[in-house]
Amino acid sequence: MTADPSEYCWSSYRSNGLGIESDLCTPHEEYLKLGTTKADRILAYRELFKVHLAGEVIDQIRASVNKSLALGN
């Protein structure tokens, strides 16, 4: 969709990963557990996006989404 998650207009990445305030985003309980300060949470959230998924995993995600099925066990 985009080269960077912050470029996708419907993503919460700008709020969670860049710290940009938005009336549309409320911090999720799991996000708040990423750190005790806003700066800690932003850094921890960004780390989540540094992992590159293998092509096979991406194909599995796409197949499950296209069929409206859960992925995993």
mmJSON file of the N, C-alpha and C atoms, coordinates in Angstrom:
{"data_MODEL":{"atom_site":{
"group_PDB":["ATOM","ATOM","ATOM","ATOM","ATOM","ATOM","ATOM","ATOM","ATOM","ATOM","ATOM","ATOM","ATOM","ATOM","ATOM","ATOM","ATOM","ATOM","ATOM","ATOM","ATOM","ATOM","ATOM","ATOM","ATOM","ATOM","ATOM","ATOM","ATOM","ATOM","ATOM","ATOM","ATOM","ATOM","ATOM","ATOM","ATOM","ATOM","ATOM","ATOM","ATOM","ATOM","ATOM","ATOM","ATOM","ATOM","ATOM","ATOM","ATOM","ATOM","ATOM","ATOM","ATOM","ATOM","ATOM","ATOM","ATOM","ATOM","ATOM","ATOM","ATOM","ATOM","ATOM","ATOM","ATOM","ATOM","ATOM","ATOM","ATOM","ATOM","ATOM","ATOM","ATOM","ATOM","ATOM","ATOM","ATOM","ATOM","ATOM","ATOM","ATOM","ATOM","ATOM","ATOM","ATOM","ATOM","ATOM","ATOM","ATOM","ATOM","ATOM","ATOM","ATOM","ATOM","ATOM","ATOM","ATOM","ATOM","ATOM","ATOM","ATOM","ATOM","ATOM","ATOM","ATOM","ATOM","ATOM","ATOM","ATOM","ATOM","ATOM","ATOM","ATOM","ATOM","ATOM","ATOM","ATOM","ATOM","ATOM","ATOM","ATOM","ATOM","ATOM","ATOM","ATOM","ATOM","ATOM","ATOM","ATOM","ATOM","ATOM","ATOM","ATOM","ATOM","ATOM","ATOM","ATOM","ATOM","ATOM","ATOM","ATOM","ATOM","ATOM","ATOM","ATOM","ATOM","ATOM","ATOM","ATOM","ATOM","ATOM","ATOM","ATOM","ATOM","ATOM","ATOM","ATOM","ATOM","ATOM","ATOM","ATOM","ATOM","ATOM","ATOM","ATOM","ATOM","ATOM","ATOM","ATOM","ATOM","ATOM","ATOM","ATOM","ATOM","ATOM","ATOM","ATOM","ATOM","ATOM","ATOM","ATOM","ATOM","ATOM","ATOM","ATOM","ATOM","ATOM","ATOM","ATOM","ATOM","ATOM","ATOM","ATOM","ATOM","ATOM","ATOM","ATOM","ATOM","ATOM","ATOM","ATOM","ATOM","ATOM","ATOM","ATOM","ATOM","ATOM","ATOM","ATOM","ATOM","ATOM","ATOM","ATOM","ATOM","ATOM","ATOM","ATOM","ATOM","ATOM"],
"id":[1,2,3,4,5,6,7,8,9,10,11,12,13,14,15,16,17,18,19,20,21,22,23,24,25,26,27,28,29,30,31,32,33,34,35,36,37,38,39,40,41,42,43,44,45,46,47,48,49,50,51,52,53,54,55,56,57,58,59,60,61,62,63,64,65,66,67,68,69,70,71,72,73,74,75,76,77,78,79,80,81,82,83,84,85,86,87,88,89,90,91,92,93,94,95,96,97,98,99,100,101,102,103,104,105,106,107,108,109,110,111,112,113,114,115,116,117,118,119,120,121,122,123,124,125,126,127,128,129,130,131,132,133,134,135,136,137,138,139,140,141,142,143,144,145,146,147,148,149,150,151,152,153,154,155,156,157,158,159,160,161,162,163,164,165,166,167,168,169,170,171,172,173,174,175,176,177,178,179,180,181,182,183,184,185,186,187,188,189,190,191,192,193,194,195,196,197,198,199,200,201,202,203,204,205,206,207,208,209,210,211,212,213,214,215,216,217,218,219],
"type_symbol":["N","C","C","N","C","C","N","C","C","N","C","C","N","C","C","N","C","C","N","C","C","N","C","C","N","C","C","N","C","C","N","C","C","N","C","C","N","C","C","N","C","C","N","C","C","N","C","C","N","C","C","N","C","C","N","C","C","N","C","C","N","C","C","N","C","C","N","C","C","N","C","C","N","C","C","N","C","C","N","C","C","N","C","C","N","C","C","N","C","C","N","C","C","N","C","C","N","C","C","N","C","C","N","C","C","N","C","C","N","C","C","N","C","C","N","C","C","N","C","C","N","C","C","N","C","C","N","C","C","N","C","C","N","C","C","N","C","C","N","C","C","N","C","C","N","C","C","N","C","C","N","C","C","N","C","C","N","C","C","N","C","C","N","C","C","N","C","C","N","C","C","N","C","C","N","C","C","N","C","C","N","C","C","N","C","C","N","C","C","N","C","C","N","C","C","N","C","C","N","C","C","N","C","C","N","C","C","N","C","C","N","C","C","N","C","C","N","C","C"],
"label_atom_id":["N","CA","C","N","CA","C","N","CA","C","N","CA","C","N","CA","C","N","CA","C","N","CA","C","N","CA","C","N","CA","C","N","CA","C","N","CA","C","N","CA","C","N","CA","C","N","CA","C","N","CA","C","N","CA","C","N","CA","C","N","CA","C","N","CA","C","N","CA","C","N","CA","C","N","CA","C","N","CA","C","N","CA","C","N","CA","C","N","CA","C","N","CA","C","N","CA","C","N","CA","C","N","CA","C","N","CA","C","N","CA","C","N","CA","C","N","CA","C","N","CA","C","N","CA","C","N","CA","C","N","CA","C","N","CA","C","N","CA","C","N","CA","C","N","CA","C","N","CA","C","N","CA","C","N","CA","C","N","CA","C","N","CA","C","N","CA","C","N","CA","C","N","CA","C","N","CA","C","N","CA","C","N","CA","C","N","CA","C","N","CA","C","N","CA","C","N","CA","C","N","CA","C","N","CA","C","N","CA","C","N","CA","C","N","CA","C","N","CA","C","N","CA","C","N","CA","C","N","CA","C","N","CA","C","N","CA","C","N","CA","C","N","CA","C","N","CA","C","N","CA","C","N","CA","C"],
"label_alt_id":[null,null,null,null,null,null,null,null,null,null,null,null,null,null,null,null,null,null,null,null,null,null,null,null,null,null,null,null,null,null,null,null,null,null,null,null,null,null,null,null,null,null,null,null,null,null,null,null,null,null,null,null,null,null,null,null,null,null,null,null,null,null,null,null,null,null,null,null,null,null,null,null,null,null,null,null,null,null,null,null,null,null,null,null,null,null,null,null,null,null,null,null,null,null,null,null,null,null,null,null,null,null,null,null,null,null,null,null,null,null,null,null,null,null,null,null,null,null,null,null,null,null,null,null,null,null,null,null,null,null,null,null,null,null,null,null,null,null,null,null,null,null,null,null,null,null,null,null,null,null,null,null,null,null,null,null,null,null,null,null,null,null,null,null,null,null,null,null,null,null,null,null,null,null,null,null,null,null,null,null,null,null,null,null,null,null,null,null,null,null,null,null,null,null,null,null,null,null,null,null,null,null,null,null,null,null,null,null,null,null,null,null,null,null,null,null,null,null,null],
"label_comp_id":["MET","MET","MET","THR","THR","THR","ALA","ALA","ALA","ASP","ASP","ASP","PRO","PRO","PRO","SER","SER","SER","GLU","GLU","GLU","TYR","TYR","TYR","CYS","CYS","CYS","TRP","TRP","TRP","SER","SER","SER","SER","SER","SER","TYR","TYR","TYR","ARG","ARG","ARG","SER","SER","SER","ASN","ASN","ASN","GLY","GLY","GLY","LEU","LEU","LEU","GLY","GLY","GLY","ILE","ILE","ILE","GLU","GLU","GLU","SER","SER","SER","ASP","ASP","ASP","LEU","LEU","LEU","CYS","CYS","CYS","THR","THR","THR","PRO","PRO","PRO","HIS","HIS","HIS","GLU","GLU","GLU","GLU","GLU","GLU","TYR","TYR","TYR","LEU","LEU","LEU","LYS","LYS","LYS","LEU","LEU","LEU","GLY","GLY","GLY","THR","THR","THR","THR","THR","THR","LYS","LYS","LYS","ALA","ALA","ALA","ASP","ASP","ASP","ARG","ARG","ARG","ILE","ILE","ILE","LEU","LEU","LEU","ALA","ALA","ALA","TYR","TYR","TYR","ARG","ARG","ARG","GLU","GLU","GLU","LEU","LEU","LEU","PHE","PHE","PHE","LYS","LYS","LYS","VAL","VAL","VAL","HIS","HIS","HIS","LEU","LEU","LEU","ALA","ALA","ALA","GLY","GLY","GLY","GLU","GLU","GLU","VAL","VAL","VAL","ILE","ILE","ILE","ASP","ASP","ASP","GLN","GLN","GLN","ILE","ILE","ILE","ARG","ARG","ARG","ALA","ALA","ALA","SER","SER","SER","VAL","VAL","VAL","ASN","ASN","ASN","LYS","LYS","LYS","SER","SER","SER","LEU","LEU","LEU","ALA","ALA","ALA","LEU","LEU","LEU","GLY","GLY","GLY","ASN","ASN","ASN"],
"label_asym_id":["A","A","A","A","A","A","A","A","A","A","A","A","A","A","A","A","A","A","A","A","A","A","A","A","A","A","A","A","A","A","A","A","A","A","A","A","A","A","A","A","A","A","A","A","A","A","A","A","A","A","A","A","A","A","A","A","A","A","A","A","A","A","A","A","A","A","A","A","A","A","A","A","A","A","A","A","A","A","A","A","A","A","A","A","A","A","A","A","A","A","A","A","A","A","A","A","A","A","A","A","A","A","A","A","A","A","A","A","A","A","A","A","A","A","A","A","A","A","A","A","A","A","A","A","A","A","A","A","A","A","A","A","A","A","A","A","A","A","A","A","A","A","A","A","A","A","A","A","A","A","A","A","A","A","A","A","A","A","A","A","A","A","A","A","A","A","A","A","A","A","A","A","A","A","A","A","A","A","A","A","A","A","A","A","A","A","A","A","A","A","A","A","A","A","A","A","A","A","A","A","A","A","A","A","A","A","A","A","A","A","A","A","A","A","A","A","A","A","A"],
"label_entity_id":["1","1","1","1","1","1","1","1","1","1","1","1","1","1","1","1","1","1","1","1","1","1","1","1","1","1","1","1","1","1","1","1","1","1","1","1","1","1","1","1","1","1","1","1","1","1","1","1","1","1","1","1","1","1","1","1","1","1","1","1","1","1","1","1","1","1","1","1","1","1","1","1","1","1","1","1","1","1","1","1","1","1","1","1","1","1","1","1","1","1","1","1","1","1","1","1","1","1","1","1","1","1","1","1","1","1","1","1","1","1","1","1","1","1","1","1","1","1","1","1","1","1","1","1","1","1","1","1","1","1","1","1","1","1","1","1","1","1","1","1","1","1","1","1","1","1","1","1","1","1","1","1","1","1","1","1","1","1","1","1","1","1","1","1","1","1","1","1","1","1","1","1","1","1","1","1","1","1","1","1","1","1","1","1","1","1","1","1","1","1","1","1","1","1","1","1","1","1","1","1","1","1","1","1","1","1","1","1","1","1","1","1","1","1","1","1","1","1","1"],
"label_seq_id":[1,1,1,2,2,2,3,3,3,4,4,4,5,5,5,6,6,6,7,7,7,8,8,8,9,9,9,10,10,10,11,11,11,12,12,12,13,13,13,14,14,14,15,15,15,16,16,16,17,17,17,18,18,18,19,19,19,20,20,20,21,21,21,22,22,22,23,23,23,24,24,24,25,25,25,26,26,26,27,27,27,28,28,28,29,29,29,30,30,30,31,31,31,32,32,32,33,33,33,34,34,34,35,35,35,36,36,36,37,37,37,38,38,38,39,39,39,40,40,40,41,41,41,42,42,42,43,43,43,44,44,44,45,45,45,46,46,46,47,47,47,48,48,48,49,49,49,50,50,50,51,51,51,52,52,52,53,53,53,54,54,54,55,55,55,56,56,56,57,57,57,58,58,58,59,59,59,60,60,60,61,61,61,62,62,62,63,63,63,64,64,64,65,65,65,66,66,66,67,67,67,68,68,68,69,69,69,70,70,70,71,71,71,72,72,72,73,73,73],
"pdbx_PDB_ins_code":[null,null,null,null,null,null,null,null,null,null,null,null,null,null,null,null,null,null,null,null,null,null,null,null,null,null,null,null,null,null,null,null,null,null,null,null,null,null,null,null,null,null,null,null,null,null,null,null,null,null,null,null,null,null,null,null,null,null,null,null,null,null,null,null,null,null,null,null,null,null,null,null,null,null,null,null,null,null,null,null,null,null,null,null,null,null,null,null,null,null,null,null,null,null,null,null,null,null,null,null,null,null,null,null,null,null,null,null,null,null,null,null,null,null,null,null,null,null,null,null,null,null,null,null,null,null,null,null,null,null,null,null,null,null,null,null,null,null,null,null,null,null,null,null,null,null,null,null,null,null,null,null,null,null,null,null,null,null,null,null,null,null,null,null,null,null,null,null,null,null,null,null,null,null,null,null,null,null,null,null,null,null,null,null,null,null,null,null,null,null,null,null,null,null,null,null,null,null,null,null,null,null,null,null,null,null,null,null,null,null,null,null,null,null,null,null,null,null,null],
"Cartn_x":[0.816,0.0,0.866,1.809,2.739,4.119,5.128,6.493,6.731,5.993,6.165,4.793,4.622,3.291,2.749,3.617,3.131,2.487,2.708,2.136,0.695,0.262,-1.101,-2.055,-2.978,-3.812,-4.736,-5.073,-5.984,-5.249,-3.947,-3.147,-3.027,-2.929,-2.69,-1.193,-0.371,1.078,1.534,0.955,1.376,1.163,0.079,-0.159,0.752,0.786,1.521,3.024,3.446,4.858,5.581,4.81,5.428,5.014,3.983,3.53,2.682,2.157,1.302,-0.093,-0.567,-1.87,-2.991,-4.026,-5.182,-6.423,-7.505,-8.779,-9.39,-8.878,-9.429,-8.826,-7.701,-7.001,-6.989,-7.406,-7.326,-6.312,-5.323,-4.305,-4.924,-4.563,-5.046,-4.313,-4.963,-4.379,-3.023,-2.934,-1.678,-0.591,-0.977,-0.006,0.548,-0.314,0.121,1.088,1.025,1.932,3.337,3.534,4.832,5.887,5.484,6.447,5.759,6.551,5.976,5.85,6.599,6.494,6.078,5.608,5.208,6.389,7.556,8.748,9.112,9.023,9.31,8.339,7.062,6.039,6.253,6.595,6.839,8.0,9.098,10.259,9.932,9.232,8.872,7.928,6.999,6.053,6.782,7.725,8.503,9.285,9.794,10.545,9.689,8.39,7.488,7.464,7.77,7.695,9.017,10.057,11.365,11.512,10.614,10.67,10.09,10.81,10.329,9.739,8.549,7.872,8.291,8.453,8.782,7.609,7.917,6.876,5.797,6.184,5.215,4.225,4.706,3.835,2.869,3.374,2.519,1.433,1.794,0.804,-0.267,0.137,-0.819,-1.765,-1.226,-2.055,-3.06,-2.595,-3.498,-4.602,-4.231,-5.217,-6.271,-5.863,-6.841,-7.729,-7.147,-7.941,-8.946,-8.512,-9.405,-10.569,-10.381,-11.437,-12.147,-11.79,-12.349,-12.156,-10.966,-10.644,-9.55,-9.568,-8.49,-7.232,-6.091,-4.811,-4.153,-3.726,-3.039,-3.727,-3.299,-3.916,-4.485],
"Cartn_y":[-1.191,0.0,1.264,1.311,2.431,1.898,2.695,2.29,2.418,3.289,3.533,3.576,2.943,2.922,4.302,5.272,6.619,7.306,6.765,7.352,6.907,5.857,5.358,6.162,6.86,7.825,7.193,5.911,5.269,4.476,4.608,3.894,4.704,4.014,4.683,4.869,4.512,4.594,6.01,7.004,8.383,8.735,8.251,8.49,7.636,6.329,5.394,5.396,5.591,5.503,6.831,7.905,9.22,10.188,9.829,10.676,11.849,11.814,12.902,12.73,13.754,13.696,13.64,12.864,12.736,12.501,13.188,12.967,11.628,11.021,9.767,8.536,8.69,7.548,7.635,6.558,6.409,5.316,5.575,4.552,3.255,2.159,0.837,0.355,-0.476,-1.03,-1.699,-2.452,-3.133,-2.132,-1.061,-0.011,0.621,0.892,1.526,0.643,-0.655,-1.585,-1.593,-0.923,-0.924,-0.103,0.747,1.562,2.461,2.969,3.82,5.277,5.672,7.045,7.015,8.144,8.243,7.943,8.472,8.243,6.76,6.079,4.637,3.855,4.229,3.521,3.747,4.96,5.269,4.424,4.375,3.592,2.103,1.587,0.168,-0.155,0.737,0.528,0.501,1.411,1.449,0.16,-0.416,-1.669,-2.788,-2.754,-3.782,-3.797,-2.683,-2.559,-2.806,-3.103,-3.362,-4.798,-5.662,-7.073,-7.216,-7.9,-8.153,-9.559,-9.655,-10.946,-11.665,-12.967,-13.792,-13.777,-13.935,-13.941,-14.975,-16.136,-17.194,-16.738,-16.039,-15.539,-14.492,-13.62,-12.595,-13.252,-14.282,-15.009,-15.644,-16.194,-16.805,-15.745,-14.593,-13.502,-13.061,-12.866,-12.428,-13.454,-14.733,-15.787,-15.809,-15.677,-15.721,-14.479,-13.323,-12.091,-12.159,-12.625,-12.716,-13.674,-14.649,-15.603,-15.285,-14.155,-13.733,-14.819,-15.429,-16.463,-15.989,-16.533,-16.253,-16.988,-16.414,-17.046,-17.449,-18.686,-19.151,-20.362,-20.69,-21.855,-21.475],
"Cartn_z":[0.0,0.0,0.0,0.946,1.007,1.391,1.151,1.506,3.004,3.654,5.087,5.748,6.912,7.539,7.875,8.084,8.407,7.204,6.006,4.796,4.544,5.234,5.026,5.897,5.276,6.005,7.037,6.923,7.871,8.947,8.987,9.972,11.259,12.381,13.658,13.91,12.933,13.11,13.454,12.844,13.13,14.599,15.173,16.599,17.462,17.172,18.021,17.769,16.534,16.199,16.079,15.886,15.739,16.839,17.593,18.701,18.286,17.068,16.585,17.182,17.862,18.513,17.482,17.806,16.927,17.763,17.409,18.09,17.683,16.618,16.116,16.783,17.462,18.055,19.57,20.193,21.636,21.916,22.759,23.022,23.549,22.901,23.273,24.524,25.3,26.523,26.246,25.162,24.816,24.433,23.764,23.42,24.685,25.639,26.882,27.673,27.459,28.144,27.539,26.406,25.739,26.474,27.392,28.135,29.139,30.064,31.106,30.683,29.653,29.154,27.684,27.214,25.81,24.897,25.232,24.411,24.364,25.501,25.549,24.674,24.744,23.953,22.464,22.072,20.659,20.128,20.866,20.433,20.352,21.353,21.361,20.204,19.925,18.825,17.483,17.297,16.049,15.845,16.936,16.851,16.262,16.54,16.016,14.489,13.872,12.418,11.718,12.473,11.872,11.388,11.779,11.387,9.98,9.111,7.761,7.705,7.169,7.066,5.793,5.907,4.741,3.764,2.492,1.46,1.718,2.236,2.536,3.606,4.608,5.679,5.127,4.291,3.679,2.832,2.093,1.291,2.181,3.316,4.243,4.82,5.161,5.677,4.629,3.415,2.332,2.082,2.055,1.803,2.903,4.152,5.247,5.251,4.95,4.899,3.757,2.601,1.449,1.675,2.554,2.863,4.172,4.787,6.086,7.147,7.15,8.113,9.072,10.268,11.218,10.775,11.105,10.795,12.097,12.186,13.395,13.978,15.19,15.842,17.184],
"occupancy":[1.0,1.0,1.0,1.0,1.0,1.0,1.0,1.0,1.0,1.0,1.0,1.0,1.0,1.0,1.0,1.0,1.0,1.0,1.0,1.0,1.0,1.0,1.0,1.0,1.0,1.0,1.0,1.0,1.0,1.0,1.0,1.0,1.0,1.0,1.0,1.0,1.0,1.0,1.0,1.0,1.0,1.0,1.0,1.0,1.0,1.0,1.0,1.0,1.0,1.0,1.0,1.0,1.0,1.0,1.0,1.0,1.0,1.0,1.0,1.0,1.0,1.0,1.0,1.0,1.0,1.0,1.0,1.0,1.0,1.0,1.0,1.0,1.0,1.0,1.0,1.0,1.0,1.0,1.0,1.0,1.0,1.0,1.0,1.0,1.0,1.0,1.0,1.0,1.0,1.0,1.0,1.0,1.0,1.0,1.0,1.0,1.0,1.0,1.0,1.0,1.0,1.0,1.0,1.0,1.0,1.0,1.0,1.0,1.0,1.0,1.0,1.0,1.0,1.0,1.0,1.0,1.0,1.0,1.0,1.0,1.0,1.0,1.0,1.0,1.0,1.0,1.0,1.0,1.0,1.0,1.0,1.0,1.0,1.0,1.0,1.0,1.0,1.0,1.0,1.0,1.0,1.0,1.0,1.0,1.0,1.0,1.0,1.0,1.0,1.0,1.0,1.0,1.0,1.0,1.0,1.0,1.0,1.0,1.0,1.0,1.0,1.0,1.0,1.0,1.0,1.0,1.0,1.0,1.0,1.0,1.0,1.0,1.0,1.0,1.0,1.0,1.0,1.0,1.0,1.0,1.0,1.0,1.0,1.0,1.0,1.0,1.0,1.0,1.0,1.0,1.0,1.0,1.0,1.0,1.0,1.0,1.0,1.0,1.0,1.0,1.0,1.0,1.0,1.0,1.0,1.0,1.0,1.0,1.0,1.0,1.0,1.0,1.0,1.0,1.0,1.0,1.0,1.0,1.0],
"B_iso_or_equiv":[0.0,0.0,0.0,0.0,0.0,0.0,0.0,0.0,0.0,0.0,0.0,0.0,0.0,0.0,0.0,0.0,0.0,0.0,0.0,0.0,0.0,0.0,0.0,0.0,0.0,0.0,0.0,0.0,0.0,0.0,0.0,0.0,0.0,0.0,0.0,0.0,0.0,0.0,0.0,0.0,0.0,0.0,0.0,0.0,0.0,0.0,0.0,0.0,0.0,0.0,0.0,0.0,0.0,0.0,0.0,0.0,0.0,0.0,0.0,0.0,0.0,0.0,0.0,0.0,0.0,0.0,0.0,0.0,0.0,0.0,0.0,0.0,0.0,0.0,0.0,0.0,0.0,0.0,0.0,0.0,0.0,0.0,0.0,0.0,0.0,0.0,0.0,0.0,0.0,0.0,0.0,0.0,0.0,0.0,0.0,0.0,0.0,0.0,0.0,0.0,0.0,0.0,0.0,0.0,0.0,0.0,0.0,0.0,0.0,0.0,0.0,0.0,0.0,0.0,0.0,0.0,0.0,0.0,0.0,0.0,0.0,0.0,0.0,0.0,0.0,0.0,0.0,0.0,0.0,0.0,0.0,0.0,0.0,0.0,0.0,0.0,0.0,0.0,0.0,0.0,0.0,0.0,0.0,0.0,0.0,0.0,0.0,0.0,0.0,0.0,0.0,0.0,0.0,0.0,0.0,0.0,0.0,0.0,0.0,0.0,0.0,0.0,0.0,0.0,0.0,0.0,0.0,0.0,0.0,0.0,0.0,0.0,0.0,0.0,0.0,0.0,0.0,0.0,0.0,0.0,0.0,0.0,0.0,0.0,0.0,0.0,0.0,0.0,0.0,0.0,0.0,0.0,0.0,0.0,0.0,0.0,0.0,0.0,0.0,0.0,0.0,0.0,0.0,0.0,0.0,0.0,0.0,0.0,0.0,0.0,0.0,0.0,0.0,0.0,0.0,0.0,0.0,0.0,0.0],
"pdbx_formal_charge":[null,null,null,null,null,null,null,null,null,null,null,null,null,null,null,null,null,null,null,null,null,null,null,null,null,null,null,null,null,null,null,null,null,null,null,null,null,null,null,null,null,null,null,null,null,null,null,null,null,null,null,null,null,null,null,null,null,null,null,null,null,null,null,null,null,null,null,null,null,null,null,null,null,null,null,null,null,null,null,null,null,null,null,null,null,null,null,null,null,null,null,null,null,null,null,null,null,null,null,null,null,null,null,null,null,null,null,null,null,null,null,null,null,null,null,null,null,null,null,null,null,null,null,null,null,null,null,null,null,null,null,null,null,null,null,null,null,null,null,null,null,null,null,null,null,null,null,null,null,null,null,null,null,null,null,null,null,null,null,null,null,null,null,null,null,null,null,null,null,null,null,null,null,null,null,null,null,null,null,null,null,null,null,null,null,null,null,null,null,null,null,null,null,null,null,null,null,null,null,null,null,null,null,null,null,null,null,null,null,null,null,null,null,null,null,null,null,null,null],
"auth_seq_id":[1,1,1,2,2,2,3,3,3,4,4,4,5,5,5,6,6,6,7,7,7,8,8,8,9,9,9,10,10,10,11,11,11,12,12,12,13,13,13,14,14,14,15,15,15,16,16,16,17,17,17,18,18,18,19,19,19,20,20,20,21,21,21,22,22,22,23,23,23,24,24,24,25,25,25,26,26,26,27,27,27,28,28,28,29,29,29,30,30,30,31,31,31,32,32,32,33,33,33,34,34,34,35,35,35,36,36,36,37,37,37,38,38,38,39,39,39,40,40,40,41,41,41,42,42,42,43,43,43,44,44,44,45,45,45,46,46,46,47,47,47,48,48,48,49,49,49,50,50,50,51,51,51,52,52,52,53,53,53,54,54,54,55,55,55,56,56,56,57,57,57,58,58,58,59,59,59,60,60,60,61,61,61,62,62,62,63,63,63,64,64,64,65,65,65,66,66,66,67,67,67,68,68,68,69,69,69,70,70,70,71,71,71,72,72,72,73,73,73],
"auth_comp_id":["MET","MET","MET","THR","THR","THR","ALA","ALA","ALA","ASP","ASP","ASP","PRO","PRO","PRO","SER","SER","SER","GLU","GLU","GLU","TYR","TYR","TYR","CYS","CYS","CYS","TRP","TRP","TRP","SER","SER","SER","SER","SER","SER","TYR","TYR","TYR","ARG","ARG","ARG","SER","SER","SER","ASN","ASN","ASN","GLY","GLY","GLY","LEU","LEU","LEU","GLY","GLY","GLY","ILE","ILE","ILE","GLU","GLU","GLU","SER","SER","SER","ASP","ASP","ASP","LEU","LEU","LEU","CYS","CYS","CYS","THR","THR","THR","PRO","PRO","PRO","HIS","HIS","HIS","GLU","GLU","GLU","GLU","GLU","GLU","TYR","TYR","TYR","LEU","LEU","LEU","LYS","LYS","LYS","LEU","LEU","LEU","GLY","GLY","GLY","THR","THR","THR","THR","THR","THR","LYS","LYS","LYS","ALA","ALA","ALA","ASP","ASP","ASP","ARG","ARG","ARG","ILE","ILE","ILE","LEU","LEU","LEU","ALA","ALA","ALA","TYR","TYR","TYR","ARG","ARG","ARG","GLU","GLU","GLU","LEU","LEU","LEU","PHE","PHE","PHE","LYS","LYS","LYS","VAL","VAL","VAL","HIS","HIS","HIS","LEU","LEU","LEU","ALA","ALA","ALA","GLY","GLY","GLY","GLU","GLU","GLU","VAL","VAL","VAL","ILE","ILE","ILE","ASP","ASP","ASP","GLN","GLN","GLN","ILE","ILE","ILE","ARG","ARG","ARG","ALA","ALA","ALA","SER","SER","SER","VAL","VAL","VAL","ASN","ASN","ASN","LYS","LYS","LYS","SER","SER","SER","LEU","LEU","LEU","ALA","ALA","ALA","LEU","LEU","LEU","GLY","GLY","GLY","ASN","ASN","ASN"],
"auth_asym_id":["A","A","A","A","A","A","A","A","A","A","A","A","A","A","A","A","A","A","A","A","A","A","A","A","A","A","A","A","A","A","A","A","A","A","A","A","A","A","A","A","A","A","A","A","A","A","A","A","A","A","A","A","A","A","A","A","A","A","A","A","A","A","A","A","A","A","A","A","A","A","A","A","A","A","A","A","A","A","A","A","A","A","A","A","A","A","A","A","A","A","A","A","A","A","A","A","A","A","A","A","A","A","A","A","A","A","A","A","A","A","A","A","A","A","A","A","A","A","A","A","A","A","A","A","A","A","A","A","A","A","A","A","A","A","A","A","A","A","A","A","A","A","A","A","A","A","A","A","A","A","A","A","A","A","A","A","A","A","A","A","A","A","A","A","A","A","A","A","A","A","A","A","A","A","A","A","A","A","A","A","A","A","A","A","A","A","A","A","A","A","A","A","A","A","A","A","A","A","A","A","A","A","A","A","A","A","A","A","A","A","A","A","A","A","A","A","A","A","A"],
"auth_atom_id":["N","CA","C","N","CA","C","N","CA","C","N","CA","C","N","CA","C","N","CA","C","N","CA","C","N","CA","C","N","CA","C","N","CA","C","N","CA","C","N","CA","C","N","CA","C","N","CA","C","N","CA","C","N","CA","C","N","CA","C","N","CA","C","N","CA","C","N","CA","C","N","CA","C","N","CA","C","N","CA","C","N","CA","C","N","CA","C","N","CA","C","N","CA","C","N","CA","C","N","CA","C","N","CA","C","N","CA","C","N","CA","C","N","CA","C","N","CA","C","N","CA","C","N","CA","C","N","CA","C","N","CA","C","N","CA","C","N","CA","C","N","CA","C","N","CA","C","N","CA","C","N","CA","C","N","CA","C","N","CA","C","N","CA","C","N","CA","C","N","CA","C","N","CA","C","N","CA","C","N","CA","C","N","CA","C","N","CA","C","N","CA","C","N","CA","C","N","CA","C","N","CA","C","N","CA","C","N","CA","C","N","CA","C","N","CA","C","N","CA","C","N","CA","C","N","CA","C","N","CA","C","N","CA","C","N","CA","C","N","CA","C","N","CA","C","N","CA","C","N","CA","C","N","CA","C"],
"pdbx_PDB_model_num":[1,1,1,1,1,1,1,1,1,1,1,1,1,1,1,1,1,1,1,1,1,1,1,1,1,1,1,1,1,1,1,1,1,1,1,1,1,1,1,1,1,1,1,1,1,1,1,1,1,1,1,1,1,1,1,1,1,1,1,1,1,1,1,1,1,1,1,1,1,1,1,1,1,1,1,1,1,1,1,1,1,1,1,1,1,1,1,1,1,1,1,1,1,1,1,1,1,1,1,1,1,1,1,1,1,1,1,1,1,1,1,1,1,1,1,1,1,1,1,1,1,1,1,1,1,1,1,1,1,1,1,1,1,1,1,1,1,1,1,1,1,1,1,1,1,1,1,1,1,1,1,1,1,1,1,1,1,1,1,1,1,1,1,1,1,1,1,1,1,1,1,1,1,1,1,1,1,1,1,1,1,1,1,1,1,1,1,1,1,1,1,1,1,1,1,1,1,1,1,1,1,1,1,1,1,1,1,1,1,1,1,1,1,1,1,1,1,1,1]
}}}
